[in-house]
C-alpha cells in the first residue's frame, strides 16, 4: 500500500473532487484488562438507544488472531445495525486490528487512529503506517489500534459500481458545456446512487458518522479503556469531535489533525474546500514557476493557472492517449490527477513531470496520479473508498444542491473561490442530490461540554481541510486547544515538523497540552 497516499489521507468531501487473511489462528488475549466503563448510558448518547439492549455489545470479548501481517493482531466486533433499534438482533461486523505496546515504559492503554475519508481503511492505515511509523515513544506506551468504520473495506462495506463502471464514471465530464453534457453528468450521479442502493440497501441508511462514533465507544469499552485516546486526521477529526460531543465524560487525549468545521453546511464545506485547493495550487504555481522547465511556464500564479485551464480545455476537446484505449486522459481524469498532487507538496515534482508528458502527448503519468487518488489497482479493481465516502457524506448532511439549476446559480461563487477548480467542484457537489438514503444529520457546532482538553491541529495551506476549519472547531469545542502548522499539504502530524510532533507526543504521553494558539 502507498504510504504517501495514506499520509495525505482523504479530504472530508473527497466526492466533491472526484465524482468526485486466510490461515488466521484465533485465541483470547492474555493481556490484563483495565477497569473500563461498560455502561452504555451517556446523557447525550442515550436518547435513541436502549442501554439494556446495548449492554451485550459493550460486554463482548474480542478474540484476537494473527492477521497475516507480522506484529499485528485482528479481531471482529459486533455492533447493532441500527442503534435506535439495538435489540432487533440485526448486527454489523466491525473489523479491528492492533499492534501491542512494544515498551519500555508503562503501558498507557490503547491509541485508536483514523486516517480520514470518510471511507479510508483504518486497518490499512494502521498496518502500513501508524503501527510502524508513529513515533517510537508513542508506540512503546500504547497499543496501536484501528478499525474499518462500518461501510468501509472489511466492515460490511458499501458497494456501488463494478470496476469497468467506475472507469466510465471517473471519466464523466464534470464541467458540462451544454444541456446534453449536463444531462449526462446527472445521469452518472443517478446511476452511481442506484448502484449503491442495489448492492448495499441493508447497510446504506446506517453508516453515518454518529453510527461510527457509537461504534468507537463500543471499541473503547471492549479494549478495556475507561477513556478514549485517539488521533484522527481529516474526516477523522469530525468522527473524533462527534464522539466527544456524544460521550464527553469518556474523552481521554484526543488529537484532531486537519480539522473539519461541523457547523458548516455542505455547500459551504464544498466551497471552502474549493478555495483550499486553490490556495494549494497557488503555492504549487509559485514553486513551479521557479523550476527549470516548468510545463506551465513562468510568471504569476494567475498566469500559471490560466495555462493549466487552457491545457484542461484542450484535453476536454481532444483527450490525450495513455496507453489504455478505453481510458484516455480527458478533463475529468486530468483534473483529478492535479488534485491528487495538491495533498502533498512532495508530489509536486511528479505533477510537473506528468504535465510535461501530457502536453507532449503522453497522458499515462497524469492518469497514474488520478488512479492514486481513486486507489485504483493495476487490475482495474477499486476499493470501496469512493462508495463509502459518498454514503457517509450523504447521510451526515442534506445535499449541497437541490438540482442542476441550483448549481448554475452557485457557479460564480465557486469560480471566485477557485478559477482553476471551481466549476468542477460545484458540479461534483450535486452527487448527494440523488442519494437513495435520506440524510440523518445536519450541520451544527460540536461543543463536547465537560470533555477533557482536546488538541485541534490546523495547517495554514491545507487544501482539503482549510485552516479556518481548524480555527472554528477549536473555538466550538469547550475544551479545544488550537495548534497551528505554517506549511503546505494535508494534515501536520508526522510530516516533518519537529515542533508539531513534539507538541503532539507530549500531549499523548504526558497529557501536557500546548499553549492555545501555538504556532510551528
SVG drawing of the C-alpha trace seen along z (x, -y; Angstrom):
<svg xmlns="http://www.w3.org/2000/svg" viewBox="-36 -37 52 59">
<polyline fill="none" stroke="black" stroke-width="0.4" points="0.0,0.0 1.2,-3.5 2.3,-5.1 2.4,-8.6 -1.3,-8.2 -2.1,-7.1 -0.3,-10.0 -2.2,-12.6 -5.4,-10.8 -8.5,-11.8 -10.4,-15.0 -13.7,-15.4 -15.7,-15.9 -13.5,-13.9 -16.5,-13.1 -16.7,-16.7 -13.3,-16.5 -13.6,-13.2 -17.3,-12.5 -15.8,-13.2 -6.4,13.3 -6.7,17.0 -5.0,19.2 -5.6,17.0 -5.5,18.6 -7.9,17.4 -7.5,17.1 -8.3,14.8 -5.7,12.2 -3.9,12.9 -3.4,9.1 -4.7,7.8 -7.7,5.5 -8.2,2.1 -11.3,1.3 -13.3,0.0 -16.7,-1.5 -19.1,0.9 -22.1,-1.2 -23.7,-2.2 -25.5,-5.1 -24.3,-8.7 -26.6,-11.7 -26.0,-12.9 -25.8,-9.4 -28.6,-7.5 -31.6,-9.3 -32.1,-7.0 -30.5,-3.9 -31.8,-1.3 -29.0,-0.8 -30.2,2.7 -30.2,3.7 -26.7,2.2 -25.1,3.9 -24.3,7.2 -22.4,5.3 -20.4,3.4 -19.6,6.5 -18.5,8.6 -14.9,10.1 -12.6,9.7 -10.9,12.8 -7.6,11.8 -5.9,13.7 -2.9,13.4 -4.0,11.5 -1.1,12.2 0.9,9.0 3.8,9.5 3.3,7.8 -0.4,7.2 -3.5,9.0 -7.0,8.8 -10.5,9.3 -14.1,8.7 -16.5,6.6 -20.3,6.8 -22.3,3.6 -26.1,3.1 -27.1,2.3 -29.5,-0.4 -28.7,-1.9 -32.3,-3.1 -33.4,0.5 -30.4,2.2 -32.5,5.2 -33.6,6.3 -30.8,8.8 -29.5,7.3 -25.8,6.7 -22.8,5.4 -19.3,6.8 -16.6,4.2 -13.1,5.3 -10.5,4.3 -6.7,4.5 -4.0,3.7 -0.2,3.8 0.5,4.2 2.7,1.7 6.4,2.5 7.8,1.0 9.8,-0.1 7.6,-2.2 4.3,-1.6 1.5,-0.9 -0.9,-3.8 -3.8,-1.9 -5.0,-1.9 -4.4,-4.7 -7.1,-4.5 -6.3,-6.1 -8.4,-7.0 -6.9,-8.2 -9.9,-10.1 -12.1,-9.8 -14.7,-9.1 -14.1,-5.7 -10.4,-5.3 -9.5,-1.9 -8.2,-2.3 -6.7,1.2 -4.8,0.5 -3.5,-2.8 -2.5,-1.1 -0.6,1.7 1.0,-0.3 1.9,-3.4 0.6,-4.2 1.5,-0.9 5.1,-1.1 5.7,-4.7 4.2,-6.7 7.0,-8.0 8.6,-5.1 7.9,-6.5 4.2,-6.6 4.2,-3.0 6.2,-1.9 3.5,-3.1 0.2,-2.5 -1.4,0.5 -1.8,-1.0 -5.4,-0.2 -7.7,-1.0 -10.9,0.2 -12.6,0.0 -15.7,-2.1 -19.0,-0.5 -19.5,-0.5 -15.7,-0.6 -13.5,2.2 -13.6,5.1 -16.6,3.8 -19.9,4.5 -18.6,2.5 -20.8,0.3 -20.6,1.4 -21.9,-0.5 -20.2,0.0 -18.1,2.6 -14.5,1.7 -15.4,1.1 -18.4,-1.0 -16.2,-3.1 -13.7,-3.6 -16.5,-5.2 -17.8,-7.1 -14.4,-8.7 -14.3,-10.0 -17.6,-11.8 -17.2,-15.5 -17.6,-17.5 -17.6,-20.8 -20.6,-20.5 -20.6,-22.8 -24.2,-22.3 -27.5,-20.8 -26.5,-17.4 -23.4,-17.2 -25.3,-18.4 -27.8,-15.6 -25.0,-13.1 -23.5,-14.2 -26.8,-14.0 -27.4,-10.5 -24.0,-9.4 -24.8,-10.6 -28.2,-8.7 -26.5,-5.6 -24.0,-5.7 -26.7,-6.1 -28.8,-3.4 -25.8,-1.0 -25.3,-1.7 -29.0,-1.1 -29.0,2.2 -25.8,3.6 -25.9,2.1 -29.5,1.5 -29.2,3.0 -26.2,1.0 -26.8,-2.2 -29.0,-4.0 -26.7,-3.1 -23.2,-4.4 -23.4,-7.9 -20.6,-9.5 -22.8,-9.2 -23.1,-5.5 -19.3,-5.2 -18.8,-7.3 -21.1,-5.0 -19.1,-2.0 -15.9,-3.7 -17.3,-3.8 -18.1,-0.1 -14.5,0.4 -13.2,-1.7 -15.1,0.5 -14.1,3.9 -10.5,2.8 -10.7,2.2 -10.2,-1.5 -12.0,-3.9 -11.3,-6.8 -10.7,-7.1 -7.3,-8.1 -7.5,-9.0 -5.7,-10.5 -8.0,-11.4 -6.9,-13.0 -9.1,-15.0 -12.6,-13.5 -11.3,-11.6 -11.5,-14.9 -15.2,-15.1 -15.5,-11.5 -13.5,-12.4 -15.4,-15.6 -18.7,-13.7 -17.5,-11.1 -16.5,-13.8 -19.9,-15.5 -21.8,-12.3 -19.5,-10.9 -17.8,-13.9 -17.1,-12.1 -15.2,-9.4 -12.8,-11.7 -9.1,-11.0 -6.5,-12.5 -7.9,-13.4 -5.8,-14.8 -7.9,-16.2 -5.4,-16.9 -6.5,-18.6 -9.8,-19.6 -13.3,-19.9 -15.9,-22.5 -19.0,-20.6 -21.1,-23.7 -20.6,-24.4 -23.5,-23.3 -22.5,-21.0 -22.4,-23.8 -20.2,-25.9 -17.9,-23.0 -17.5,-22.3 -16.9,-25.9 -14.4,-26.2 -12.6,-23.2 -12.6,-24.6 -10.8,-27.6 -8.4,-25.4 -7.3,-23.6 -6.9,-27.0 -4.6,-28.0 -2.6,-24.8 -2.4,-25.3 -1.2,-28.8 1.7,-27.5 2.4,-24.9 2.3,-27.5 4.8,-29.7 7.1,-26.8 6.7,-25.5 7.5,-28.9 10.9,-28.8 11.8,-25.4 13.6,-24.9 11.3,-23.5 8.0,-24.2 5.4,-22.9 3.1,-25.8 5.8,-28.4 6.9,-31.4 5.0,-34.3 2.5,-34.9 0.3,-32.2 -2.7,-33.6 -0.7,-33.2 0.3,-29.7 -3.3,-28.9 -4.5,-30.2 -2.1,-27.9 -3.4,-24.9 -7.0,-25.8 -6.1,-26.1 -4.5,-22.6 -7.6,-21.2 -9.8,-22.8 -7.7,-21.1 -7.9,-17.6 -11.7,-18.2 -11.9,-18.7 -9.3,-16.1 -8.3,-13.6 -4.6,-12.5 -3.6,-8.9 -2.5,-7.0 -1.7,-3.6 -5.1,-2.4 -7.6,-2.6 -10.6,-2.9 -9.1,-5.4 -7.7,-8.4 -6.8,-11.4 -9.8,-13.8 -10.5,-16.8 -12.0,-14.8 -9.1,-12.5 -6.5,-15.2 -8.1,-17.4 -8.2,-14.5 -4.5,-13.9 -3.7,-17.5 -5.9,-17.4 -4.1,-14.3 -0.8,-16.1 -2.2,-19.0 -2.5,-16.9 1.3,-16.6 4.0,-19.1 6.2,-16.0 4.2,-15.1 4.8,-18.4 7.8,-17.2 5.8,-14.2 3.0,-16.5 5.4,-18.7 6.7,-15.6 3.2,-14.3 2.0,-17.6 5.1,-17.9 4.5,-14.4 0.7,-15.0 1.4,-18.2 3.8,-16.2 1.0,-13.7 1.5,-11.0 -1.2,-11.1 -0.1,-8.0 1.7,-9.7 -1.2,-12.1 -3.6,-9.1 -1.4,-7.3 -1.9,-10.3 -5.7,-10.1 -5.6,-6.3 -3.7,-7.0 -6.5,-9.4 -9.1,-6.7 -6.8,-4.0 -7.5,-2.0 -5.5,1.2 -3.5,2.2 -6.0,4.9 -8.8,2.3 -10.4,3.0 -11.4,0.2 -11.6,0.3 -14.8,-0.8 -13.3,-4.2 -15.4,-6.3 -18.6,-4.3 -18.3,-4.6 -17.3,-8.3 -20.5,-9.2 -22.6,-7.0 -21.3,-8.7 -21.3,-12.3 -24.8,-12.0 -26.1,-10.8 -24.3,-13.3 -25.8,-16.4 -28.6,-17.2 -27.4,-17.6 -25.5,-20.8 -27.8,-21.4 -31.4,-20.6 -30.6,-20.2 -28.7,-21.4 -30.3,-24.9 -29.0,-25.4 -25.5,-24.5 -25.8,-27.0 -26.7,-29.7 -23.8,-28.9 -21.2,-28.7 -20.0,-32.3 -19.2,-31.9 -17.3,-28.6 -15.4,-30.1 -14.5,-33.0 -13.1,-30.6 -11.1,-28.9 -10.7,-29.9 -9.0,-26.6 -11.2,-24.1 -14.4,-26.0 -16.7,-24.8 -15.8,-21.2 -16.2,-21.2 -19.6,-22.9 -21.0,-20.3 -19.4,-17.5 -21.3,-18.7 -24.5,-17.5 -23.7,-13.9 -25.8,-13.6 -28.9,-15.2 -30.0,-11.8 -29.0,-9.7 -31.4,-6.9 -31.0,-7.1 -32.3,-10.3 -29.8,-12.4 -29.9,-11.8 -27.5,-14.6 -27.2,-18.3 -24.6,-21.0 -24.2,-22.1 -21.5,-23.2 -20.0,-20.4 -19.1,-21.6 -18.3,-18.4 -19.2,-20.2 -17.3,-18.8 -14.7,-16.9 -11.0,-16.8 -8.7,-19.1 -8.9,-18.3 -6.0,-19.2 -7.1,-20.6 -4.3,-20.9 -4.6,-23.0 -2.2,-23.6 -2.2,-27.1 -2.2,-25.9 -4.1,-22.7 -6.0,-22.1 -8.6,-19.5 -9.4,-20.9 -8.8,-24.7 -7.1,-26.2 -10.2,-28.2 -12.0,-25.0 -9.4,-24.1 -9.9,-27.6 -13.6,-27.1 -13.6,-23.6 -11.1,-24.7 -13.5,-27.6 -16.6,-25.4 -15.2,-22.7 -15.5,-23.8 -12.0,-22.3 -10.5,-22.8 -6.8,-24.0 -5.5,-25.1 -2.1,-24.0 -1.0,-25.6 1.4,-24.3 2.5,-27.1 3.0,-24.9 1.7,-23.1 -0.1,-19.8 -2.8,-18.0 -2.5,-17.4 0.6,-18.1 1.5,-15.2 4.3,-13.1 5.0,-15.3 8.5,-16.6 7.8,-19.4 9.7,-18.6 7.6,-21.4 4.3,-19.8 5.4,-16.2 6.9,-17.1 3.8,-19.0 1.5,-16.1 3.8,-13.5 3.9,-15.4 0.2,-15.6 -0.3,-11.9 2.4,-10.7 2.2,-13.2 -1.1,-14.8 0.6,-18.2 -1.5,-20.4 0.4,-23.1 -0.5,-26.7 -3.6,-27.6 -2.7,-29.2 0.8,-27.8 2.3,-28.1 5.0,-25.9"/>
</svg>
